[in-house]
């Protein structure tokens, strides 16, 4: 099958560039003679790329030089535009005060009073009520507020000084400025240039991406869903040949099959492939919703669309092939959606062919069945074959059936203290047994009165482990290891588009150490067994800093970000004089959007010390400085705000925690905007451009139905930041940082306490498991820059080697990492320079390696490799 012809400037090529760092150039074009012009063009491109933090690999540079001038120009423009958009420098960042931070007023209150007095009492064709000047007061466009040219400097303001709304570009008040480059060119921070490499064939790269994404055993991040759908749309039914035998996450399956089903010509092939993966009625529902262009996570309102007859018949055949009890229970998980689908599928139309479907929907719709009719007699007769599951209720006109679900039977058994009965049911569903393992263990200990657990519980656990998802095994083991002590707080992240965290006191009885050991040991053995089956490498290279990164569990609501940091991870506060937070947004037509960037500042006891926002632009000693409130964001300029945070100066004022917040002041949710993103830079000097892409540490989209985003919590004393990525849904509705200081304090305190318990598995635990099971020599880059070397002794089993590795019991030390020439397994904060070809592994930031020479894995890929 030939390689597809990818449009160089198309979305797919841009996706492959962003995801892999590979650039696919046109080939076979006639070369022009003007070599000097091409050389100058590539030099200029390299300079532009360095300005946004990227560099060309030597092979890519040579390939660009081999292009004719016109193709080189198009390729260079595409290349720069793509990487510039990745870091956010493709948007104009124009703050309210164009000479920020120097020109930001020291007294925000005085500025506010001046604005209000001008708004209330300034009259046209009258002297300025502030300075008394005549002929200096004019109405500005389009808001028509009266502004004095002498009181407000048109070379500094980028919006109306009274209402802070963007002005018309031709407004005379907006005078030209010399620019904001001060102090020369900002120096690139060492080690942060990302290398771009030449790609040879896009199809193997795309197929590998699709294969790895659909093989994930955890829900994909929104950015990964977008990437998957883009690849499926580009390659069409060719994707079917790339799919693995098993797709663990059915939302992912639905995205693929739902998109492919929209091509009526391919419906037969798609349905045939779907039938091998679809195992439950909910799987079918997800595909139908994705086909109708809805979200297959089924957490939000979905569109309804009548399927064509071939699809409808295939769906009914799939449903009929499921177990009757599972089918009936599954329909009741999403009753509203299935009742709506029942009308579209005509579920009773051919009930003789699909009797199980007819019974399941009769229960769901609470249909009154008349025993004297053929339909009623057949459905009631089928229900009588399962008397424990279906209950008959005599009503006017006939009989109504009710279903006793599996979940209700488990709850009843646990409530009655019937541990054996509950285990008998839970063995059918490994995930549910693991989720309830803590609860069941506590009940078993309470009944028996002693710590060693009943053999039946341990046997049930051993029996389900081979079928359990790897992320669940890790999560349960990490949770149980900490159950000998109470958690400071329990924090929950409810399902949905927005991610609001809420906490509660931990009142659960503790588990005895003996019981914890009995439960954790089989979980560890199972994970080791799976890891030992993976391909081996002579050497593994790890980074000790992975201890601070959490293993991704559910990233469904994770922000699309420049650096995919798992929620709850701890990162060192970057070295630099100060952090500069930024937000940029573009409002939709006919809708004004006012986003506000703020930071709330707390002491060590989480009492509010101060805040920096549009009501308090400049703190004492310039510990924090806001660029000014922009209250509208019409295209093409949009809206932008900055906020500088000086850690040392804040610490001197008694501040321990800083909580940056972006919120929609006028309650327009993020998903209604043309674009909206935020992030932060690390600056070593106040000079230079307001937005310098080379200094961007993180950039993330403001997405979903939320109106408030709390990306991280900074501990200034420990010089650490915790990535929390919380997006508050509209119904929570706080639109002022000052008014919400209590809620923010609880959010910050609870998330720091919960993620700091150690009850969540880390990437260090995951990576060290891979390394110990797959390599005989492990090199660990320590935090101080030294390298610990561990070698597996003759006769040492994997479990013992893993214990030594996690304890960093080194056999030797080295000055630097020396992977050798053979492929290695690696996992670290960045990819180690000079990794041998054929290596594979994970890096928080891939900066050096070519994606065609080294297999770049995401954290989710490391987890999915351990599937049963």
C-alpha positions in Angstrom: 0.0 0.0 0.0 1.6 3.3 -1.1 2.4 6.2 1.1 -0.4 8.9 1.1 0.3 12.2 -0.5 0.2 14.6 2.5 -0.3 18.3 1.8 2.8 19.9 3.2 0.8 22.8 4.6 -2.0 20.5 5.8 -3.2 19.7 9.3 -1.8 16.2 9.1 1.7 17.3 8.3 1.5 19.9 11.1 0.2 17.2 13.5 3.2 15.0 12.7 5.6 17.9 13.1 4.1 18.8 16.5 3.9 15.2 17.8 7.2 13.8 16.5 9.4 16.7 15.5 9.6 15.2 12.0 9.3 17.3 8.9 8.2 15.7 5.6 9.3 17.6 2.6 8.3 17.2 -1.0 10.6 15.1 -3.1 11.5 14.8 -6.8 11.3 18.5 -7.5 13.7 20.1 -10.1 16.4 22.1 -8.3 17.0 25.8 -9.2 20.4 27.2 -9.8 20.4 30.0 -7.2 22.2 28.1 -4.4 23.2 31.3 -2.7 19.6 32.5 -2.4 18.6 29.1 -1.0 21.5 29.2 1.5 20.4 32.7 2.7 16.8 31.6 2.9 17.7 28.6 5.1 19.9 30.8 7.3 17.0 33.2 7.8 14.7 30.3 8.6 17.1 29.0 11.2 17.3 32.4 12.8 13.5 32.6 13.0 13.2 29.1 14.4 15.8 29.8 17.1 13.7 32.8 18.0 10.9 30.4 19.0 13.1 27.7 20.5 13.7 25.3 17.7 16.7 24.2 15.6 17.2 22.2 12.4 19.0 18.9 12.4 21.7 18.6 9.8 19.8 16.2 7.6 16.8 18.5 7.5 18.9 21.5 6.7 20.5 19.6 3.7 17.0 18.5 2.5 15.7 22.1 2.6 18.7 23.3 0.7 17.9 20.7 -2.0 14.4 22.2 -2.6 13.7 24.7 -5.4 13.2 28.3 -4.2 9.4 28.2 -4.3 9.1 24.9 -2.4 11.7 26.1 0.1 9.7 29.2 0.8 6.5 27.3 1.3 8.1 24.7 3.4 9.9 27.3 5.6 6.7 29.3 6.1 4.8 26.1 7.0 7.6 25.0 9.4 7.8 28.3 11.2 4.1 28.9 11.4 3.5 25.4 12.9 6.1 25.6 15.7 5.3 29.3 16.4 1.7 28.2 17.0 2.9 25.4 19.3 4.4 27.9 21.8 1.8 30.6 21.2 3.9 33.2 19.4 1.6 33.2 16.4 -0.7 35.6 18.2 -0.1 39.3 18.9 0.4 39.9 22.6 -0.5 43.5 23.3 -1.1 44.3 26.9 -3.2 47.3 28.1 0.0 49.2 29.1 2.3 48.7 26.1 5.4 49.7 28.2 4.6 47.0 30.8 6.0 46.5 33.4 7.6 50.0 33.7 4.5 52.0 33.0 2.0 50.1 35.1 0.6 52.6 37.7 1.8 52.2 41.3 -1.6 53.2 42.7 -4.4 51.1 41.2 -7.0 52.8 43.4 -6.1 56.3 42.2 -6.3 55.1 38.6 -9.7 53.6 39.2 -11.0 56.8 40.8 -9.6 58.8 37.9 -11.4 56.5 35.4 -14.7 56.5 37.2 -14.7 60.3 37.6 -13.9 60.7 34.0 -16.7 58.3 33.0 -19.3 60.1 35.2 -18.4 63.8 34.9 -16.2 64.4 31.9 -18.1 66.5 29.3 -17.4 67.0 25.7 -15.9 70.4 24.6 -15.0 71.2 28.2 -11.6 71.4 29.9 -10.3 68.1 31.3 -11.7 67.8 34.9 -8.3 66.2 36.0 -5.6 68.4 34.4 -7.7 71.4 33.3 -6.3 71.4 29.7 -8.6 72.6 26.9 -9.0 70.9 23.6 -7.4 67.6 24.8 -10.6 65.7 25.5 -11.9 63.5 22.7 -14.3 60.6 22.2 -12.6 57.4 21.3 -14.0 54.7 19.0 -15.9 52.5 19.2 -16.9 52.9 22.9 -17.2 56.8 22.7 -15.7 57.4 26.1 -14.2 60.8 26.6 -10.4 60.6 27.0 -7.9 63.3 27.7 -4.7 63.0 25.5 -2.6 64.7 28.2 -3.8 62.5 31.2 -3.6 59.2 29.2 -0.6 58.5 27.0 -1.7 57.1 23.7 1.8 55.7 23.1 1.3 53.4 26.2 -2.3 52.4 26.2 -3.6 49.8 23.8 -7.3 50.1 24.8 -9.7 52.7 26.1 -8.4 54.1 29.4 -11.9 54.3 30.8 -13.4 50.9 30.0 -10.3 49.0 28.8 -12.0 47.8 25.7 -10.0 47.4 22.5 -10.2 50.5 20.3 -10.5 50.7 16.5 -7.0 50.2 14.9 -7.4 53.6 13.2 -8.3 55.4 16.5 -6.1 58.6 16.6 -5.6 58.2 20.4 -3.4 55.1 19.8 -0.1 56.7 18.9 2.8 54.7 17.5 5.4 53.4 20.0 9.0 52.7 19.6 8.4 49.1 20.6 9.0 47.3 23.9 12.4 45.8 23.2 14.6 47.0 26.0 18.0 45.9 27.0 18.9 44.1 23.8 18.0 40.6 22.7 17.0 38.0 25.3 19.5 35.2 25.6 18.4 31.7 24.9 18.3 29.5 28.0 20.8 26.6 27.6 19.6 23.2 26.7 16.1 24.2 25.7 16.3 24.3 21.9 14.1 21.5 20.4 15.6 19.8 17.4 13.5 19.2 14.2 14.5 16.2 12.1 13.8 15.1 8.5 11.1 12.5 8.1 11.2 10.0 5.2 7.8 8.3 5.0 4.7 9.7 6.9 2.6 6.5 6.7 4.7 4.4 9.1 4.9 7.3 11.5 1.2 7.9 11.3 0.4 4.1 11.7 2.6 3.9 14.7 0.9 6.9 16.3 -2.5 5.4 15.7 -1.5 2.0 17.0 0.0 3.3 20.2 -3.0 5.6 20.9 -5.6 3.0 20.4 -3.6 0.5 22.5 -3.6 2.8 25.5 -5.3 1.3 28.6 -6.3 4.7 29.8 -8.5 7.4 28.4 -6.7 9.7 26.0 -5.9 13.3 26.7 -8.0 15.8 24.6 -4.9 16.6 22.5 -4.4 12.9 21.8 -8.1 12.5 20.8 -7.7 15.4 18.3 -4.6 13.8 16.9 -6.2 10.4 16.5 -9.3 11.8 14.8 -7.1 13.9 12.4 -5.1 10.8 11.4 -8.3 8.7 10.9 -9.8 11.4 8.8 -6.6 11.7 6.7 -6.0 8.0 6.1 -9.6 6.7 6.1 -10.2 2.9 6.1 -6.4 2.2 5.8 -6.5 2.8 9.6 -8.5 -0.5 10.0 -5.4 -2.4 9.0 -3.4 -0.7 11.7 -5.6 -1.5 14.6 -4.4 -4.0 17.3 -6.4 -7.2 18.1 -7.7 -5.5 21.3 -8.6 -1.9 22.0 -8.8 -1.5 25.8 -10.6 1.9 26.0 -13.9 1.9 24.2 -14.1 5.6 24.0 -11.0 5.5 21.8 -12.6 2.7 19.7 -15.7 4.9 19.3 -13.7 7.9 18.0 -12.2 5.7 15.3 -15.3 3.7 14.2 -17.7 6.6 14.5 -15.6 8.7 12.2 -15.1 6.0 9.7 -18.8 5.1 9.6 -19.6 8.6 8.2 -18.4 7.3 4.9 -21.4 5.2 3.7 -19.3 3.4 1.2 -17.0 2.0 3.9 -19.8 1.1 6.4 -19.7 -2.6 5.7 -15.9 -2.9 6.4 -16.1 -0.6 9.4 -19.0 -2.5 11.0 -17.2 -5.8 10.4 -14.1 -4.5 12.2 -16.2 -2.9 14.9 -17.9 -6.2 15.7 -14.6 -7.8 16.8 -14.0 -5.0 19.3 -17.5 -4.1 20.6 -18.2 -6.1 23.7 -21.1 -4.3 25.5 -24.2 -2.2 24.7 -22.3 0.8 26.1 -19.6 0.2 23.5 -22.3 0.3 20.8 -23.8 3.5 22.2 -20.4 5.2 22.2 -19.9 4.4 18.5 -23.4 5.7 17.6 -22.8 8.9 19.5 -19.3 9.4 17.9 -20.9 8.7 14.5 -23.4 11.5 15.2 -20.5 13.8 16.0 -21.0 13.6 19.8 -18.6 12.9 22.6 -18.5 9.2 23.3 -17.6 9.7 26.9 -21.4 10.2 27.3 -20.9 12.8 30.0 -22.5 15.7 28.1 -25.6 16.2 25.9 -25.2 14.3 22.7 -26.7 14.8 19.3 -29.3 12.4 17.9 -29.1 11.1 14.4 -31.0 8.3 12.7 -28.6 5.6 11.4 -29.0 4.2 7.9 -30.8 0.9 7.7 -27.6 -1.2 7.2 -26.1 0.4 10.3 -29.3 0.0 12.3 -29.6 -3.7 11.5 -25.9 -4.3 12.3 -26.4 -2.6 15.7 -29.4 -4.7 16.5 -27.4 -7.9 15.6 -24.6 -6.8 17.9 -26.9 -6.1 20.8 -28.6 -9.5 20.3 -25.3 -11.3 20.5 -24.6 -10.1 24.0 -25.6 -11.9 27.2 -29.1 -11.0 28.1 -28.3 -10.0 31.7 -25.3 -7.9 30.7 -27.3 -6.3 27.9 -30.2 -5.4 30.2 -27.9 -4.0 32.9 -25.8 -2.0 30.4 -28.8 -0.3 28.9 -29.7 1.0 32.4 -26.3 2.8 32.7 -27.5 5.4 30.3 -31.2 5.1 30.3 -32.0 8.5 28.7 -29.6 8.0 25.8 -30.9 4.5 25.1 -34.5 5.5 25.2 -33.8 8.1 22.6 -31.8 5.6 20.5 -34.6 3.0 20.8 -36.8 5.2 18.6 -34.1 5.6 16.0 -33.2 1.9 16.0 -36.8 0.6 15.9 -36.0 -2.0 18.5 -39.4 -3.7 18.6 -39.8 -3.7 14.8 -38.3 -7.2 14.3 -38.6 -8.6 17.8 -38.8 -12.2 16.7 -35.2 -11.9 15.3 -34.0 -10.0 18.4 -35.9 -11.3 21.5 -33.1 -10.3 23.9 -33.1 -6.8 22.6 -36.9 -6.7 22.9 -36.8 -7.8 26.5 -33.9 -5.4 27.5 -35.7 -2.4 26.0 -39.0 -3.4 27.4 -37.5 -3.3 30.9 -35.7 0.0 30.1 -38.9 1.7 28.8 -41.1 0.1 31.5 -43.3 -1.3 28.7 -46.6 -2.8 29.9 -46.6 -6.4 28.5 -49.9 -8.1 27.7 -49.5 -11.9 28.2 -52.2 -12.7 25.7 -50.3 -11.0 22.8 -47.5 -12.9 20.9 -45.0 -10.1 21.8 -45.9 -10.0 25.5 -45.9 -13.8 25.8 -42.5 -14.1 24.2 -40.8 -11.4 26.2 -42.3 -12.6 29.5 -41.4 -16.2 28.7 -37.8 -15.2 28.1 -37.7 -13.2 31.4 -39.0 -16.3 33.3 -35.8 -18.1 32.4 -34.0 -15.7 34.7 -36.2 -15.4 37.8 -33.5 -13.9 40.0 -32.9 -11.0 37.7 -36.3 -10.1 36.4 -39.2 -9.2 38.8 -42.8 -9.2 37.6 -45.2 -6.5 38.7 -48.9 -6.7 37.8 -50.2 -3.4 36.6 -53.3 -2.2 34.7 -53.3 -3.8 31.2 -50.7 -6.4 31.9 -47.2 -6.9 33.5 -44.2 -4.6 33.9 -40.7 -6.1 34.4 -38.0 -4.7 36.6 -34.4 -5.8 36.6 -32.1 -6.5 39.6 -28.7 -5.4 38.4 -25.3 -6.9 39.2 -24.3 -3.7 41.0 -27.3 -3.8 43.2 -26.6 -7.4 44.1 -23.0 -6.4 45.1 -24.3 -3.5 47.2 -26.9 -5.7 48.9 -24.2 -8.4 49.7 -21.8 -5.8 51.2 -24.6 -4.1 53.2 -25.6 -7.5 54.6 -22.0 -8.3 55.4 -22.0 -11.3 53.0 -18.3 -11.1 52.0 -18.3 -14.4 50.2 -21.4 -13.5 48.2 -19.9 -10.1 47.2 -16.6 -11.8 46.2 -18.5 -14.3 44.1 -20.0 -11.4 42.1 -16.9 -9.2 42.1 -14.8 -12.0 40.6 -16.8 -11.5 37.4 -15.4 -8.0 37.0 -11.8 -7.5 37.9 -11.9 -3.7 37.8 -14.8 -3.6 40.3 -13.0 -5.9 42.7 -9.9 -3.8 42.6 -11.9 -0.6 43.1 -13.7 -2.0 46.1 -10.6 -3.9 47.5 -10.0 -1.4 50.3 -13.7 -1.5 51.3 -14.0 -5.3 51.1 -10.8 -5.8 53.1 -12.0 -3.5 55.8 -15.2 -5.4 56.1 -13.4 -8.7 56.2 -11.1 -7.5 59.0 -14.0 -6.1 60.9 -15.9 -9.4 60.7 -12.9 -11.7 61.6 -11.4 -9.4 64.2 -7.8 -10.0 63.1 -5.5 -8.6 60.5 -4.6 -11.7 58.2 -7.2 -11.7 55.4 -9.4 -14.6 54.6 -7.9 -17.0 52.0 -11.0 -16.6 49.9 -10.4 -12.8 49.5 -6.8 -13.4 48.5 -7.7 -16.2 46.1 -10.3 -13.9 44.5 -7.7 -11.2 44.1 -5.2 -13.6 42.6 -7.8 -14.9 40.2 -8.7 -11.5 38.7 -5.2 -10.0 38.4 -4.3 -11.4 34.9 -7.4 -9.7 33.5 -6.9 -6.3 35.3 -5.9 -3.1 33.6 -2.3 -2.1 34.4 -3.2 1.4 35.5 -5.6 -0.1 38.0 -2.9 -2.4 39.4 -0.5 0.5 39.9 -3.2 2.7 41.4 -4.5 0.2 43.9 -0.9 -0.8 45.0 0.1 2.8 45.6 -3.1 3.5 47.4 -2.9 0.5 49.7 0.8 1.2 50.6 -0.4 4.4 52.3 -3.5 3.0 54.1 -1.6 2.5 57.4 -2.1 6.2 58.1 -5.0 8.6 57.5 -4.8 10.9 54.5 -4.7 14.6 55.2 -7.7 15.0 52.8 -9.5 12.9 50.3 -9.8 14.8 47.0 -12.2 13.8 44.2 -12.3 14.9 40.6 -15.9 14.3 39.4 -16.4 13.1 35.8 -17.3 15.7 33.2 -15.9 18.3 30.8 -14.7 20.6 33.6 -12.5 19.3 36.3 -13.5 20.6 39.7 -11.7 19.1 42.6 -13.4 18.8 46.0 -12.1 17.4 49.2 -13.3 15.8 52.4 -11.9 14.5 55.7 -10.6 10.9 55.6 -12.6 9.0 58.1 -11.9 5.4 56.9 -10.6 2.9 59.4 -6.9 2.2 58.7 -5.6 -1.1 57.3 -3.1 -3.1 59.4 0.4 -3.5 58.0 0.0 -7.3 57.6 -3.1 -6.9 55.5 -1.5 -4.3 53.3 1.4 -6.6 52.6 -0.9 -9.5 51.7 -2.8 -7.3 49.2 0.2 -5.4 47.7 2.4 -8.5 47.1 0.2 -10.2 44.4 -0.3 -6.8 42.7 3.5 -6.3 42.4 4.0 -9.9 41.3 1.5 -9.5 38.5 3.1 -6.3 37.3 6.5 -7.8 37.3 5.3 -10.9 35.4 3.9 -8.6 32.7 7.1 -6.4 32.5 9.3 -9.5 32.1 7.5 -10.4 28.9 8.6 -7.2 27.2 11.6 -6.9 24.9 14.8 -6.5 26.8 17.6 -4.0 26.6 21.2 -4.4 27.8 21.1 -0.9 29.5 18.4 1.3 31.0 18.8 5.0 31.7 16.5 6.6 34.2 16.1 10.1 35.8 15.6 10.3 39.6 13.4 13.3 39.1 10.7 11.0 37.8 9.8 10.5 41.5 8.0 13.8 41.4 5.9 13.0 38.3 2.7 11.1 38.8 1.6 8.3 36.5 -1.3 9.5 34.4 -4.6 7.9 35.5 -7.5 9.6 33.9 -6.4 12.4 31.6 -9.8 12.9 29.9 -10.0 16.5 31.0 -6.3 17.3 30.8 -5.5 20.6 29.1 -3.9 20.5 25.7 -0.5 21.7 26.7 3.0 22.3 25.3 4.4 19.9 27.9 2.0 17.0 28.9 2.5 17.1 32.6 0.4 14.5 34.5 -2.1 16.1 36.9 -0.7 16.2 40.4 3.0 16.2 39.4 5.6 18.2 41.2 8.1 20.3 39.2 11.0 22.4 40.4 10.4 26.1 40.2 12.4 27.1 37.1 15.6 29.0 37.7 15.1 32.7 36.7 14.6 36.1 38.1 10.8 35.9 37.8 7.9 34.1 36.2 5.8 35.8 33.7 2.3 34.4 33.3 0.3 35.2 30.2 -3.2 34.7 28.7 -4.4 35.4 25.2 -7.9 35.1 23.8 -10.0 36.0 20.8 -13.7 36.6 21.3 -16.4 35.3 18.9 -18.3 37.6 16.7 -20.9 39.7 18.5 -19.8 38.5 21.9 -17.6 40.5 24.2 -15.3 38.3 26.3 -13.3 39.6 29.3 -10.8 37.1 30.6 -8.8 38.1 33.7 -5.4 36.8 34.8 -4.8 36.9 38.6 -2.6 35.4 41.3 -3.8 34.9 44.9 -1.0 34.9 47.5 -1.2 33.0 50.8 1.0 32.6 53.9 2.1 29.2 55.3 -1.4 28.7 57.0 -3.3 29.5 53.8 -4.4 33.0 55.0 -4.6 35.5 52.2 -1.6 37.9 52.2 -2.4 39.8 49.0 -3.4 39.4 45.4 -2.4 40.8 42.1 -5.1 41.3 39.6 -6.9 44.1 37.7 -7.9 45.7 41.1 -4.3 45.7 42.4 -1.9 46.1 39.5 1.4 46.6 41.3 2.5 45.2 44.7 5.0 46.7 47.0 8.6 46.3 45.9 7.2 45.1 42.5 6.8 41.6 44.0 4.0 41.1 41.5 3.0 43.3 38.6 -0.1 43.1 36.3 -0.1 44.4 32.8 -3.6 45.9 33.1 -7.1 44.8 32.5 -8.2 44.2 28.9 -11.9 43.8 28.7 -12.5 42.8 25.1 -10.7 40.8 22.5 -11.9 41.4 18.9 -9.9 39.8 16.1 -7.3 40.1 14.8 -5.5 41.5 17.8 -7.5 39.7 20.5 -6.9 40.3 24.2 -3.7 39.7 26.2 -2.7 40.1 29.8 0.6 39.4 31.6 1.5 39.0 35.3 5.0 39.0 36.7 5.7 37.0 39.9 9.0 37.6 41.8 9.5 34.6 44.1 12.2 36.1 46.4 10.3 39.4 46.9 7.1 37.6 47.7 8.8 35.4 50.2 10.2 38.5 51.9 6.6 39.7 52.3 5.5 36.5 54.1 4.0 34.7 51.0 4.3 30.9 50.9 1.9 29.9 48.2 0.9 31.5 44.9 -2.2 30.4 43.0 -2.5 31.8 39.5 -6.0 31.9 38.1 -7.6 32.7 34.7 -11.3 33.4 34.9 -14.0 34.7 32.5 -15.2 37.9 34.2 -18.4 38.1 32.1 -19.2 34.3 32.4 -18.4 33.3 28.8 -17.2 29.7 28.9 -13.8 28.9 27.3 -15.2 26.7 24.6 -17.2 29.6 23.1 -14.1 31.6 22.2 -12.3 31.5 18.9 -9.1 30.7 20.7 -7.9 31.0 24.3 -4.7 29.9 25.9 -2.4 30.7 28.8 1.0 29.7 30.2 4.1 31.1 31.8 7.6 32.1 30.9 10.8 32.2 32.9 12.5 35.6 32.6 16.0 36.6 33.7 15.5 40.3 33.0 12.6 42.7 32.4 13.9 43.8 29.1 13.0 42.3 25.8 9.7 41.5 24.2 6.7 41.0 26.4 6.2 37.6 24.9 9.4 35.6 24.1 8.7 32.1 22.8 12.2 31.0 23.8 11.4 31.5 27.5 8.0 29.7 27.5 8.0 26.8 30.0 4.3 25.9 29.6 1.5 26.8 27.3 -2.0 25.3 27.6 -5.4 25.7 26.0 -8.3 27.1 28.0 -10.9 24.6 27.0 -14.3 23.0 27.8 -17.4 24.5 29.4 -15.4 25.9 32.3 -15.1 29.6 33.1 -12.2 29.4 35.6 -8.8 27.6 35.2 -6.4 27.0 38.1 -3.4 25.4 36.4 -0.9 25.1 39.2 0.0 25.9 42.8 3.4 27.3 43.6 5.2 26.6 46.9 7.7 29.5 47.0 9.5 28.2 50.1 10.2 24.8 48.7 10.7 26.2 45.2 8.3 23.8 43.7 5.1 24.0 41.6 2.3 21.4 41.6 0.5 21.0 38.3 -3.2 20.6 39.3 -5.0 21.6 36.0 -8.4 22.3 37.6 -11.1 23.8 35.4 -14.1 25.0 37.4 -17.5 24.5 35.7 -19.9 27.4 35.2 -22.3 26.5 38.0 -19.6 27.2 40.6 -19.7 30.7 39.3 -17.0 32.6 41.2 -15.8 35.4 39.1 -13.5 37.3 41.5 -10.3 36.2 43.0 -10.9 38.3 46.1 -14.4 37.0 46.6 -13.2 33.5 46.0 -10.0 33.6 48.2 -11.5 31.0 50.6 -12.4 28.5 47.8 -9.0 28.9 46.2 -7.2 28.4 49.6 -9.2 25.1 50.1 -8.5 24.0 46.6 -4.7 24.7 46.9 -4.4 23.2 50.4 -6.5 20.1 49.5 -4.7 19.3 46.3 -1.2 19.7 47.8 -2.2 17.5 50.7 -3.8 14.8 48.6 -1.1 14.6 45.9 1.5 14.7 48.6 0.3 11.6 50.4 2.1 9.2 48.1 -1.2 7.4 47.4 -0.8 8.0 43.6 1.7 5.9 41.6 4.7 7.8 40.2 6.5 7.6 36.9 9.6 6.6 38.8 7.7 3.4 40.0 6.6 2.7 36.5 9.9 3.4 34.8 11.9 1.5 37.4 9.6 -1.6 37.0 10.4 -1.5 33.2 14.1 -1.0 33.8 14.5 -3.8 36.4 12.5 -6.3 34.4 14.0 -5.5 31.0 17.7 -4.6 31.7 20.6 -6.0 33.6 22.3 -2.6 34.0 20.5 0.6 35.0 22.1 4.0 35.1 20.2 6.6 37.2 20.9 10.3 36.7 20.6 11.7 40.3 19.3 15.1 41.2 22.8 16.4 41.9 24.0 15.5 38.4 25.9 12.3 39.4 25.0 8.9 38.0 24.3 5.8 40.1 25.0 2.5 38.3 23.1 -0.7 39.4 23.9 -4.1 37.9 21.8 -7.2 38.3 23.7 -9.9 40.2 23.9 -13.5 38.9 20.9 -15.3 40.3 19.2 -12.1 41.5 15.5 -12.2 40.7 13.6 -9.3 39.3 11.8 -8.4 42.5 15.1 -8.1 44.4 16.7 -6.0 41.7 13.6 -3.8 41.6 13.8 -3.2 45.4 17.5 -2.2 45.1 16.7 0.1 42.1 13.9 1.9 43.9 16.1 2.3 46.9 18.9 3.5 44.7 21.4 1.0 46.3 24.1 1.7 43.7 26.9 -0.7 42.8 29.0 2.1 41.5 28.8 5.8 40.5 29.8 7.6 37.3 30.4 11.2 36.3 28.0 11.0 33.4 25.5 8.7 31.6 27.2 6.3 29.2 24.5 4.3 27.3 26.9 2.7 24.8 26.1 1.9 21.2 23.4 -0.7 21.7 19.7 0.4 22.0 18.7 1.4 25.5 15.5 1.9 27.4 15.2 5.4 28.9 12.9 7.5 31.0 13.6 11.0 32.2 12.8 14.6 32.2 14.4 15.0 28.7 15.8 12.6 26.2 19.5 12.1 26.8 21.7 13.5 24.0 23.2 10.9 21.7 20.8 8.0 22.4 21.7 5.0 20.2 19.4 4.3 17.3 16.7 1.8 18.2 16.3 3.0 21.7 12.9 3.6 23.2 11.5 5.4 26.2 9.7 8.3 27.7 10.7 12.0 28.2 8.7 14.8 29.6 10.3 17.0 27.0 11.8 15.5 23.8 14.5 17.9 22.7 17.2 15.9 20.9 16.2 12.6 19.4 14.7 11.9 16.0 11.4 10.1 16.2 12.5 7.8 13.3 15.7 6.8 15.1 14.3 6.5 18.6 10.8 5.3 19.6 9.3 8.2 21.6 6.8 6.9 24.2 4.2 8.8 26.2 3.6 7.9 29.8 0.4 6.2 28.8 2.4 4.0 26.4 4.6 2.8 29.3 1.5 1.9 31.2 -0.3 0.2 28.3 2.8 -2.0 27.5 1.9 -3.8 30.8 -1.6 -4.8 29.8 -2.6 -8.4 30.6 
